[in-house]
Amino acid sequence: MAGGDDTMELHVWKGDWGLPSVDPNCLAVLAYCKFSGVPLDVKVTGNPWRSPTGELPNLRHNEVSETKVHNIFSYLRKQNWGSDFELSTKQCADVVAFSSMLEEKLLPALLHLWWIDGRTYVDFTRPWYTRMIPFPLNFFVPGRKQKAASLRVFLTKGGENITDSDVETKIYKEAKECLNLLSYKLGDQDFMFGRQPSSLDALVFGYLAPILKAPLPSNQLQTHLRQCDNLCNMCNKILQQFFPPNRAELEEKRRREEAARRAGVPMDDTEFPNKRRNMILAAVFAVTAMVGYAFMSGLINFQMLDYAPSGPQQSADKNNSSESGSKPNPPDFSASGFDPMFEEQNTESGE
């Protein structure tokens, strides 16, 4: 249903691996807008601070700015844009129930998979975001997102006498059960409530598409998801029907790859020509920040000592120095701020 002719502006994380965005929330909003026919000007970005809250997605319309998925959905409905208007009361209740299940059961595993799993974070997640986010934000944003993910997972799934291993086992077990329930709900239909997609389909697509498409080094959820053929088919159907490949972009990518092969240049250098410069600048920035912090906190102190005595003794010392042929000692630059810590450790070990 249409609510006006004003084009809305949507800022989302960049896409990859055949996805219009890699972020589940951005994917959900993009899909919902496609399902609803919202006139949309999509701005893909690697800079989350283009949003007033530093979070993406960010929908802007006239003087309104929304960032939370459900807030964006609610605003669009108020503007008479939506894909749930034909749902029955029971189906609307199912949307609420399954949406809560996704957030409670599947989201923690997705966060753990991308941000907490050590191998995936070091080898995949952080390098990807570091390439996509402009300098110097790429030095801070991945760590900030990892910290937020850890707090979200362990505060809701942890507890007394529960180890990290127990939490990991629990969240992946619940996530696989959630996938099974979604597969049962979908059955042999095209979408969750029949032939027309709803907001629930948008949310499910947002969660499942990155699991299905991202080439993570370790992805037990992908292994389980691929056993749910109907869910995989639904994700692929949404991609093909609502997010078809852009021919111009495909042709440009093909030309870059061909030029890189002829020149013998790795694809990373063609896609990210300033990668080496950014890495050097990031290293210089990091060293400068750490040294500055050490000085400001008093961890490192430079101490200048005067070794030139005054009066008659000075002449005697000069004569002795010239007679012996020795040279005066250089000034002593000591990191005295570190000494007490080492002394304390040695004292404790001695006790």
Secondary structure, 3 states (H helix, E strand, C coil): CCCCCCCEEEEEECCCCCCCCCCHHHHHHHHHHHHHCCCEEEEEECCHHHCCCCCCCEEEECCEEECCHHHHHHHHHHCCCCCCCCCCHHHHHHHHHHHHHHHHHHHHHHHHHHHHCHHHHHHHHHHHHHHHCCCCHHHCHHHHHHHHHHHHHHHHHCCCCCCHHHHHHHHHHHHHHHHHHHHHHHCCCCECCECCCCHHHHHHHHHHHHHHHCCCCCCHHHHHHCCCHHHHHHHHHHHHHHCCCCHHHHHHHHHHHHHHHHHCCCHHHHHCCCHHHHHHHHHHHHHHHHHHHHHHHCCCCCCCCCCCCCCHHHHHHHHHHHHHCCCCCCCCCCCHHHHHHHHHHHHHHHC
